[in-house]
Amino acid sequence: MVIAGVLITTKPGQAPFVAASLGASPHVQLVGGDGSERLAAVVSRESGEALEAWAEELLRDDERILGVYPTFVGHDPE
């Protein structure tokens, strides 16, 4: 299991709406944000490739999201 902290940037004013949609995901835990353009989250995926695919999917499928930036990445052997 790969665990990563990510900063998600959105178009101005869209962070609360993106947070609402991400909050339904079982592998995403929202941990903060500025209420307008930035969200902080912890994401867990099966592998680094799966984490990368998740970020690419977000960028492709949600025009409100401008970027997904990892802040830390770790591996949990369980």
ChimeraX attribute file (.defattr): number of C-alpha atoms within 10 A of each C-alpha:
attribute: neighborCount
match mode: 1-to-1
recipient: residues
	/A:1	15
	/A:2	18
	/A:3	20
	/A:4	21
	/A:5	20
	/A:6	22
	/A:7	18
	/A:8	23
	/A:9	21
	/A:10	22
	/A:11	15
	/A:12	12
	/A:13	14
	/A:14	16
	/A:15	22
	/A:16	17
	/A:17	14
	/A:18	20
	/A:19	20
	/A:20	11
	/A:21	10
	/A:22	16
	/A:23	14
	/A:24	10
	/A:25	11
	/A:26	9
	/A:27	13
	/A:28	18
	/A:29	17
	/A:30	17
	/A:31	11
	/A:32	13
	/A:33	17
	/A:34	11
	/A:35	14
	/A:36	15
	/A:37	19
	/A:38	25
	/A:39	21
	/A:40	21
	/A:41	22
	/A:42	19
	/A:43	21
	/A:44	22
	/A:45	18
	/A:46	13
	/A:47	13
	/A:48	17
	/A:49	11
	/A:50	14
	/A:51	19
	/A:52	13
	/A:53	13
	/A:54	15
	/A:55	18
	/A:56	13
	/A:57	11
	/A:58	17
	/A:59	16
	/A:60	11
	/A:61	9
	/A:62	11
	/A:63	10
	/A:64	18
	/A:65	20
	/A:66	15
	/A:67	17
	/A:68	20
	/A:69	13
	/A:70	17
	/A:71	12
	/A:72	10
	/A:73	15
	/A:74	12
	/A:75	14
	/A:76	9
	/A:77	6
	/A:78	5
